[in-house]
């Protein structure tokens, strides 16, 4: 397989990651492309310019997305001694962080459901709230019994 064919396959895979991030988490496509690229690139550290060139993104859009991903702890800046360029790398536990945030949000909704149960006071709304609460509790409990290993 030629280098160009391999690069094309890598970019197709990066696009699949981006599509997943858009459809499942409502992230902008560029954010998914950045995550996909940083998962598969070699070397694992890439400059903003390398990332922009590879995923064909504008520098302005890339900069705001890199700032977002850095702030939420999915990627980090890396410095190379003697090189003034800033490089970026996906955190080894990035996906664990994503899943943990989702689980934490389920716990937060559980608290909201508890309040709703009190407000409904046994009325017809109670069963709908209880159904949501049972589903979320089941998923949270499942995750607690089978924690992710990092």
Backbone as a printed PyTorch tensor [residue, N CA C, xyz], in Angstrom:
tensor([[[  0.8560,  -1.1770,   0.0000],
         [  0.0000,   0.0000,   0.0000],
         [  0.8980,   1.2350,   0.0000]],

        [[  0.5840,   2.1590,  -0.8750],
         [  1.3880,   3.3720,  -0.9700],
         [  1.1100,   4.2930,   0.2150]],

        [[  2.0340,   5.2230,   0.4190],
         [  1.8820,   6.2040,   1.5060],
         [  0.6080,   7.0230,   1.3070]],

        [[  0.3290,   7.3770,   0.0700],
         [ -0.8580,   8.1760,  -0.2310],
         [ -2.1390,   7.3900,   0.0680]],

        [[ -2.1580,   6.0960,  -0.2820],
         [ -3.3210,   5.2650,   0.0320],
         [ -3.5230,   5.1560,   1.5330]],

        [[ -2.4090,   4.9440,   2.2510],
         [ -2.4710,   4.8250,   3.7190],
         [ -2.9980,   6.1290,   4.3200]],

        [[ -2.4880,   7.2600,   3.8330],
         [ -2.9390,   8.5690,   4.3240],
         [ -4.4260,   8.7500,   4.0620]],

        [[ -4.8990,   8.3160,   2.8920],
         [ -6.3260,   8.4160,   2.5670],
         [ -7.1760,   7.5850,   3.5120]],

        [[ -6.7180,   6.3890,   3.8330],
         [ -7.4490,   5.5300,   4.7710],
         [ -7.4670,   6.1340,   6.1720]],

        [[ -6.3570,   6.7130,   6.5830],
         [ -6.2870,   7.3680,   7.8920],
         [ -7.2860,   8.5220,   7.9400]],

        [[ -7.3260,   9.3260,   6.8870],
         [ -8.2540,  10.4610,   6.8580],
         [ -9.7120,   9.9970,   6.8330]],

        [[ -9.9870,   8.8800,   6.1840],
         [-11.3440,   8.3280,   6.2070],
         [-11.7110,   7.9050,   7.6310]],

        [[-10.7700,   7.3030,   8.3310],
         [-11.0140,   6.8860,   9.7140],
         [-11.2360,   8.1090,  10.6080]],

        [[-10.4180,   9.1370,  10.4190],
         [-10.5670,  10.3870,  11.1800],
         [-11.9630,  10.9540,  10.9410]],

        [[-12.4330,  10.8870,   9.7030],
         [-13.7700,  11.3970,   9.3860],
         [-14.8540,  10.5600,  10.0620]],

        [[-14.6360,   9.2660,  10.1960],
         [-15.6000,   8.4100,  10.9130],
         [-15.6660,   8.8090,  12.3860]],

        [[-14.5140,   9.1080,  12.9780],
         [-14.4950,   9.5810,  14.3670],
         [-15.2620,  10.8950,  14.4620]],

        [[-15.0240,  11.7970,  13.5270],
         [-15.7140,  13.0940,  13.5260],
         [-17.2230,  12.9020,  13.4140]],

        [[-17.6560,  12.0200,  12.5320],
         [-19.0880,  11.7620,  12.3570],
         [-19.6940,  11.2210,  13.6480]],

        [[-18.9910,  10.3120,  14.3030],
         [-19.4640,   9.7850,  15.5830],
         [-19.6270,  10.9170,  16.5980]],

        [[-18.6110,  11.7740,  16.7060],
         [-18.6560,  12.8790,  17.6740],
         [-19.8010,  13.8460,  17.3810]],

        [[-20.0810,  14.0750,  16.1090],
         [-21.1920,  14.9520,  15.7180],
         [-22.5160,  14.3010,  16.0890]],

        [[-22.6970,  13.0460,  15.6920],
         [-23.9830,  12.3780,  15.8720],
         [-24.2740,  11.9970,  17.3200]],

        [[-23.2680,  11.5780,  18.0470],
         [-23.4870,  11.1020,  19.4160],
         [-23.3600,  12.1940,  20.4730]],

        [[-22.4950,  13.1640,  20.2290],
         [-22.2260,  14.1600,  21.2650],
         [-22.4670,  15.5950,  20.8160]],

        [[-22.9610,  15.7770,  19.5990],
         [-23.2720,  17.1030,  19.0570],
         [-22.0600,  18.0430,  19.0700]],

        [[-20.8790,  17.4770,  18.8860],
         [-19.6720,  18.2920,  18.7800],
         [-19.5240,  18.7820,  17.3400]],

        [[-18.8470,  19.8910,  17.1470],
         [-18.5750,  20.3350,  15.7750],
         [-17.6810,  19.3010,  15.0690]],

        [[-17.8370,  19.1460,  13.7610],
         [-17.0090,  18.1700,  13.0370],
         [-15.5100,  18.3720,  13.2420]],

        [[-15.0720,  19.6290,  13.2830],
         [-13.6400,  19.8740,  13.4400],
         [-13.1250,  19.3060,  14.7630]],

        [[-13.9380,  19.3800,  15.8100],
         [-13.5190,  18.8520,  17.1070],
         [-13.3140,  17.3410,  17.0100]],

        [[-14.2280,  16.6620,  16.3530],
         [-14.0800,  15.2250,  16.1510],
         [-12.8800,  14.8890,  15.2860]],

        [[-12.6140,  15.7050,  14.2770],
         [-11.4500,  15.4660,  13.4160],
         [-10.1510,  15.6180,  14.1990]],

        [[-10.0980,  16.6240,  15.0510],
         [ -8.9000,  16.8210,  15.8750],
         [ -8.6840,  15.6000,  16.7620]],

        [[ -9.7410,  15.1550,  17.4380],
         [ -9.6200,  13.9950,  18.3200],
         [ -9.2080,  12.7490,  17.5320]],

        [[ -9.8490,  12.5360,  16.3930],
         [ -9.5110,  11.3720,  15.5710],
         [ -8.0610,  11.4060,  15.1200]],

        [[ -7.6230,  12.5530,  14.6350],
         [ -6.2440,  12.6710,  14.1600],
         [ -5.2560,  12.4300,  15.2910]],

        [[ -5.5050,  13.0470,  16.4490],
         [ -4.5570,  12.8970,  17.5560],
         [ -4.5460,  11.4810,  18.1310]],

        [[ -5.5850,  10.6930,  17.8590],
         [ -5.5660,   9.2950,  18.2990],
         [ -4.6860,   8.4410,  17.3880]],

        [[ -4.5890,   8.7880,  16.1130],
         [ -3.9490,   7.8880,  15.1530],
         [ -2.6310,   8.4080,  14.5800]],

        [[ -2.3160,   9.6640,  14.7770],
         [ -1.1490,  10.2530,  14.1210],
         [  0.1760,   9.7000,  14.6790]],

        [[  1.1940,   9.7710,  13.8380],
         [  2.5370,   9.3600,  14.2220],
         [  3.4940,  10.4080,  13.6870]],

        [[  4.1720,  11.1210,  14.5550],
         [  4.2430,  10.9580,  16.0030],
         [  2.9590,  11.4470,  16.6840]],

        [[  2.7770,  11.0600,  17.9570],
         [  1.5360,  11.4100,  18.6560],
         [  1.3880,  12.8970,  18.9610]],

        [[  2.4780,  13.6460,  18.8880],
         [  2.4320,  15.0900,  19.1020],
         [  2.4040,  15.7750,  17.7420]],

        [[  1.4790,  16.7030,  17.5770],
         [  1.3480,  17.4350,  16.3160],
         [  1.2100,  18.9210,  16.6160]],

        [[  1.7870,  19.7450,  15.7640],
         [  1.6310,  21.1940,  15.9070],
         [  0.2590,  21.5930,  15.3840]],

        [[ -0.1760,  22.7780,  15.7550],
         [ -1.4530,  23.2820,  15.2510],
         [ -1.4190,  23.3680,  13.7310]],

        [[ -0.2910,  23.7690,  13.1720],
         [ -0.1570,  23.8510,  11.7250],
         [ -0.2870,  22.4910,  11.0560]],

        [[  0.3490,  21.4770,  11.6460],
         [  0.2430,  20.1220,  11.0920],
         [ -1.2030,  19.6290,  11.1420]],

        [[ -1.8650,  19.8820,  12.2690],
         [ -3.2540,  19.4470,  12.4200],
         [ -4.1440,  20.1580,  11.3990]],

        [[ -3.9890,  21.4780,  11.3080],
         [ -4.8080,  22.2700,  10.3700],
         [ -4.6070,  21.7900,   8.9360]],

        [[ -3.3560,  21.5550,   8.5600],
         [ -3.0730,  21.0970,   7.2020],
         [ -3.6800,  19.7250,   6.9360]],

        [[ -3.5580,  18.8320,   7.8910],
         [ -4.0270,  17.4630,   7.6910],
         [ -5.5440,  17.3950,   7.5800]],

        [[ -6.2510,  18.1120,   8.4730],
         [ -7.7180,  18.0260,   8.4570],
         [ -8.3480,  19.1550,   7.6410]],

        [[ -7.5090,  19.9760,   7.0120],
         [ -7.9420,  21.0800,   6.1560],
         [ -8.8910,  22.0280,   6.8920]],

        [[ -8.4070,  22.5240,   8.0250],
         [ -9.1850,  23.4480,   8.8520],
         [ -8.5300,  24.8200,   8.8510]],

        [[ -9.3400,  25.8360,   9.0430],
         [ -8.7810,  27.1810,   9.1690],
         [ -8.0860,  27.2970,  10.5210]],

        [[ -7.0820,  28.1390,  10.5780],
         [ -6.3390,  28.3200,  11.8320],
         [ -7.2400,  28.8730,  12.9390]],

        [[ -8.1420,  29.7950,  12.5840],
         [ -9.0230,  30.3960,  13.5960],
         [ -9.9340,  29.3370,  14.2130]],

        [[-10.5480,  28.5260,  13.3840],
         [-11.4320,  27.4770,  13.8790],
         [-10.6460,  26.4550,  14.6860]],

        [[ -9.4750,  26.1130,  14.1970],
         [ -8.6380,  25.1410,  14.8980],
         [ -8.2440,  25.6720,  16.2720]],

        [[ -7.8390,  26.9310,  16.3350],
         [ -7.3900,  27.5130,  17.5970],
         [ -8.4810,  27.4620,  18.6600]],

        [[ -9.7000,  27.8310,  18.3240],
         [-10.7740,  27.8190,  19.3220],
         [-11.1060,  26.3970,  19.7590]],

        [[-11.0560,  25.4420,  18.8420],
         [-11.3380,  24.0510,  19.1940],
         [-10.2140,  23.4400,  20.0270]],

        [[ -8.9750,  23.7950,  19.7240],
         [ -7.8420,  23.3040,  20.5160],
         [ -7.9310,  23.8580,  21.9440]],

        [[ -8.3110,  25.1170,  22.0580],
         [ -8.4690,  25.7240,  23.3800],
         [ -9.5590,  24.9900,  24.1700]],

        [[-10.6810,  24.6980,  23.5160],
         [-11.7790,  23.9700,  24.1510],
         [-11.3090,  22.5860,  24.6110]],

        [[-10.6690,  21.8320,  23.7240],
         [-10.2340,  20.4740,  24.0660],
         [ -9.1620,  20.4670,  25.1560]],

        [[ -8.3290,  21.5050,  25.1740],
         [ -7.3160,  21.6260,  26.2310],
         [ -7.9850,  21.9600,  27.5590]],

        [[ -8.9300,  22.8820,  27.5340],
         [ -9.6220,  23.3040,  28.7520],
         [-10.3680,  22.1470,  29.4100]],

        [[-10.9950,  21.2870,  28.6140],
         [-11.7470,  20.1730,  29.2070],
         [-10.8690,  18.9500,  29.4800]],

        [[ -9.5820,  19.0690,  29.1920],
         [ -8.6320,  18.0300,  29.5740],
         [ -8.5240,  16.8370,  28.6490]],

        [[ -8.9760,  16.9670,  27.3950],
         [ -8.8580,  15.8380,  26.4730],
         [ -7.5380,  15.8560,  25.7080]],

        [[ -6.9940,  17.0480,  25.4980],
         [ -5.6740,  17.1400,  24.8830],
         [ -4.8110,  18.0420,  25.7450]],

        [[ -3.5060,  17.9520,  25.5150],
         [ -2.5960,  18.8130,  26.2720],
         [ -1.5160,  19.3530,  25.3580]],

        [[ -0.9790,  20.4860,  25.7800],
         [  0.1370,  21.0850,  25.0520],
         [  1.4120,  20.3650,  25.4610]],

        [[  2.2970,  20.2030,  24.4860],
         [  3.5760,  19.5430,  24.7250],
         [  4.6670,  20.4420,  24.1590]],

        [[  5.7180,  20.6310,  24.9270],
         [  6.8700,  21.4110,  24.4670],
         [  8.0400,  20.4650,  24.2240]],

        [[  8.7820,  20.7400,  23.1710],
         [  9.9780,  19.9740,  22.8510],
         [ 11.1690,  20.8800,  23.1250]],

        [[ 12.1210,  20.4330,  23.9580],
         [ 13.2860,  21.2770,  24.2650],
         [ 13.9780,  21.7620,  22.9880]],

        [[ 14.2570,  23.0550,  22.9420],
         [ 14.9320,  23.6440,  21.7950],
         [ 14.0170,  23.9750,  20.6200]],

        [[ 12.7400,  23.6920,  20.7420],
         [ 11.7740,  23.9510,  19.6660],
         [ 10.7220,  24.9090,  20.2090]],

        [[ 10.5090,  26.0130,  19.5370],
         [  9.5550,  27.0110,  20.0170],
         [  8.1140,  26.6850,  19.6440]],

        [[  7.9150,  25.6600,  18.8360],
         [  6.5810,  25.2620,  18.4050],
         [  5.8430,  24.5650,  19.5450]],

        [[  4.5630,  24.8560,  19.6720],
         [  3.7150,  24.1380,  20.6260],
         [  3.0950,  22.9520,  19.9020]],

        [[  3.1760,  21.8070,  20.5350],
         [  2.5760,  20.5940,  19.9710],
         [  1.4160,  20.1780,  20.8550]],

        [[  0.5370,  19.3730,  20.2970],
         [ -0.6330,  18.8950,  21.0290],
         [ -0.6630,  17.3840,  20.9800]],

        [[ -1.1680,  16.8130,  22.0570],
         [ -1.2580,  15.3620,  22.1770],
         [ -2.5540,  15.0240,  22.8990]],

        [[ -3.2200,  13.9570,  22.4710],
         [ -4.4200,  13.5320,  23.1790],
         [ -3.9830,  12.9030,  24.5000]],

        [[ -4.7200,  13.1810,  25.5520],
         [ -4.4020,  12.5910,  26.8530],
         [ -4.6710,  11.0930,  26.8010]],

        [[ -3.8410,  10.3140,  27.4880],
         [ -4.0220,   8.8630,  27.4990],
         [ -5.3790,   8.4650,  28.0690]],

        [[ -5.8910,   9.2610,  28.9950],
         [ -7.1740,   8.9370,  29.6290],
         [ -8.3280,   9.7910,  29.0860]],

        [[ -8.1690,  10.3230,  27.8930],
         [ -9.1900,  11.2140,  27.3300],
         [-10.5610,  10.5500,  27.2680]],

        [[-10.6320,   9.3330,  26.7900],
         [-11.9290,   8.6750,  26.6300],
         [-12.5190,   8.2840,  27.9700]],

        [[-11.6620,   7.9680,  28.9180],
         [-12.1530,   7.7120,  30.2700],
         [-12.8160,   8.9680,  30.8200]],

        [[-12.1970,  10.1190,  30.5880],
         [-12.7660,  11.3930,  31.0400],
         [-14.1210,  11.6520,  30.3880]],

        [[-14.2370,  11.3660,  29.1000],
         [-15.5000,  11.5770,  28.3880],
         [-16.5950,  10.7280,  29.0180]],

        [[-16.3030,   9.4490,  29.2140],
         [-17.2990,   8.5340,  29.7770],
         [-17.6300,   8.9170,  31.2150]],

        [[-16.6200,   9.2780,  31.9950],
         [-16.8640,   9.6490,  33.3890],
         [-17.7500,  10.8890,  33.4840]],

        [[-17.5460,  11.8450,  32.5950],
         [-18.4090,  13.0350,  32.5910],
         [-19.8490,  12.6610,  32.2970]],

        [[-20.0350,  11.7310,  31.3690],
         [-21.3990,  11.2830,  31.0500],
         [-22.0280,  10.6060,  32.2620]],

        [[-21.2640,   9.7650,  32.9390],
         [-21.7870,   9.0870,  34.1260],
         [-22.1100,  10.0880,  35.2350]],

        [[-21.2450,  11.0680,  35.4090],
         [-21.4980,  12.0990,  36.4200],
         [-22.7800,  12.8670,  36.1030]],

        [[-23.0220,  13.1160,  34.8190],
         [-24.2420,  13.8380,  34.4550],
         [-25.4760,  12.9930,  34.7550]],

        [[-25.3550,  11.6670,  34.6360],
         [-26.4840,  10.8010,  34.9920],
         [-26.7980,  10.9280,  36.4760]],

        [[-25.7590,  10.9840,  37.2970],
         [-25.9630,  11.1690,  38.7340],
         [-26.6440,  12.4920,  39.0240]],

        [[-26.2460,  13.5420,  38.3040],
         [-26.8590,  14.8500,  38.5000],
         [-28.3340,  14.8070,  38.1040]],

        [[-28.6620,  14.0900,  37.0240],
         [-30.0640,  13.9980,  36.6320],
         [-30.8560,  13.1900,  37.6590]],

        [[-30.2100,  12.2220,  38.2970],
         [-30.8710,  11.4640,  39.3580],
         [-31.3520,  12.3820,  40.4630]],

        [[-30.5460,  13.3620,  40.8220],
         [-30.9380,  14.3390,  41.8400],
         [-32.1290,  15.1680,  41.3610]],

        [[-32.1130,  15.5580,  40.0970],
         [-33.2290,  16.3160,  39.5310],
         [-34.5020,  15.4690,  39.5560]],

        [[-34.3690,  14.1770,  39.2080],
         [-35.5260,  13.2770,  39.2220],
         [-36.0820,  13.1380,  40.6400]],

        [[-35.2150,  13.0650,  41.6380],
         [-35.6780,  12.9940,  43.0260],
         [-36.5450,  14.2000,  43.3680]],

        [[-36.0880,  15.3780,  42.9640],
         [-36.8640,  16.5970,  43.2160],
         [-38.2080,  16.5320,  42.4910]],

        [[-38.1830,  16.0400,  41.2420],
         [-39.4200,  15.9160,  40.4750],
         [-40.4020,  14.9720,  41.1300]],

        [[-39.9010,  13.8880,  41.6960],
         [-40.7680,  12.9290,  42.3880],
         [-41.4730,  13.6150,  43.5640]],

        [[-40.7380,  14.4280,  44.2890],
         [-41.3350,  15.1460,  45.4190],
         [-42.3890,  16.1420,  44.9350]],

        [[-42.0650,  16.8530,  43.8520],
         [-43.0070,  17.8380,  43.3180],
         [-44.2750,  17.1750,  42.7800]],

        [[-44.1170,  16.0380,  42.1240],
         [-45.2690,  15.3420,  41.5370],
         [-46.1660,  14.7680,  42.6240]],

        [[-45.6000,  14.4410,  43.7570],
         [-46.3800,  13.9880,  44.9090],
         [-47.2870,  12.7990,  44.6390]],

        [[-46.8470,  11.8750,  43.8140],
         [-47.6590,  10.6860,  43.5710],
         [-48.6650,  10.8500,  42.4580]],

        [[-48.6570,  11.9800,  41.7910],
         [-49.5960,  12.2210,  40.6880],
         [-49.2050,  11.4400,  39.4460]],

        [[-49.9030,  11.6940,  38.3260],
         [-49.6490,  10.9470,  37.0930],
         [-48.2290,  11.1480,  36.5410]],

        [[-47.6040,  12.2710,  36.8810],
         [-46.2370,  12.5190,  36.3940],
         [-45.2130,  11.6360,  37.0880]],

        [[-45.5660,  11.0810,  38.2220],
         [-44.6050,  10.3210,  39.0100],
         [-44.0520,   9.1230,  38.2460]],

        [[-44.9130,   8.3870,  37.5350],
         [-44.4400,   7.1840,  36.8470],
         [-43.4640,   7.5240,  35.7270]],

        [[-43.6890,   8.6140,  35.0230],
         [-42.7650,   9.0070,  33.9570],
         [-41.4150,   9.3880,  34.5320]],

        [[-41.4410,  10.0960,  35.6480],
         [-40.1930,  10.4840,  36.3010],
         [-39.5000,   9.2380,  36.8510]],

        [[-40.2780,   8.3590,  37.4750],
         [-39.7100,   7.1300,  38.0500],
         [-39.0610,   6.2720,  36.9590]],

        [[-39.6660,   6.1910,  35.7760],
         [-39.1000,   5.4050,  34.6710],
         [-37.7410,   5.9780,  34.2570]],

        [[-37.6530,   7.2870,  34.1680],
         [-36.3710,   7.9240,  33.8280],
         [-35.3530,   7.6560,  34.9220]],

        [[-35.7780,   7.7880,  36.1480],
         [-34.8810,   7.5860,  37.2890],
         [-34.3600,   6.1470,  37.3310]],

        [[-35.2360,   5.1610,  37.0960],
         [-34.8180,   3.7470,  37.0980],
         [-33.7710,   3.4870,  36.0190]],

        [[-34.0110,   4.0170,  34.8330],
         [-33.0620,   3.8060,  33.7330],
         [-31.7060,   4.4100,  34.0430]],

        [[-31.7230,   5.6210,  34.5460],
         [-30.4600,   6.2890,  34.8460],
         [-29.7480,   5.6380,  36.0190]],

        [[-30.5000,   5.2100,  37.0110],
         [-29.9040,   4.5330,  38.1610],
         [-29.2830,   3.2130,  37.7260]],

        [[-29.9690,   2.4830,  36.8460],
         [-29.4430,   1.2100,  36.3520],
         [-28.1020,   1.4200,  35.6580]],

        [[-28.0260,   2.4260,  34.7890],
         [-26.7940,   2.6750,  34.0620],
         [-25.6830,   3.1290,  35.0030]],

        [[-26.0040,   4.0050,  35.9330],
         [-25.0040,   4.4780,  36.9000],
         [-24.4890,   3.3270,  37.7430]],

        [[-25.4050,   2.4760,  38.2280],
         [-25.0100,   1.3370,  39.0600],
         [-24.1740,   0.3350,  38.2730]],

        [[-24.5210,   0.1270,  37.0210],
         [-23.7510,  -0.7650,  36.1580],
         [-22.3140,  -0.2650,  36.0290]],

        [[-22.1680,   1.0290,  35.8230],
         [-20.8410,   1.6220,  35.6840],
         [-20.0560,   1.5310,  36.9970]],

        [[-20.7470,   1.6920,  38.1200],
         [-20.0530,   1.5980,  39.4170],
         [-19.5680,   0.1790,  39.6920]],

        [[-20.3500,  -0.8280,  39.2510],
         [-19.9450,  -2.2240,  39.4550],
         [-18.8210,  -2.6430,  38.5080]],

        [[-18.7340,  -1.9710,  37.3640],
         [-17.7360,  -2.3090,  36.3420],
         [-16.9600,  -1.0600,  35.9460]],

        [[-16.1320,  -0.5370,  36.8580],
         [-15.4380,   0.7130,  36.5540],
         [-14.4550,   0.5540,  35.3960]],

        [[-14.2800,   1.6560,  34.6760],
         [-13.3210,   1.6770,  33.5830],
         [-11.9180,   1.6000,  34.1500]],

        [[-11.0790,   0.8590,  33.4990],
         [ -9.6670,   0.7730,  33.8990],
         [ -8.8820,   1.7270,  33.0100]],

        [[ -7.9950,   2.4910,  33.6170],
         [ -7.1690,   3.4040,  32.8090],
         [ -5.7200,   3.0050,  32.9010]]])
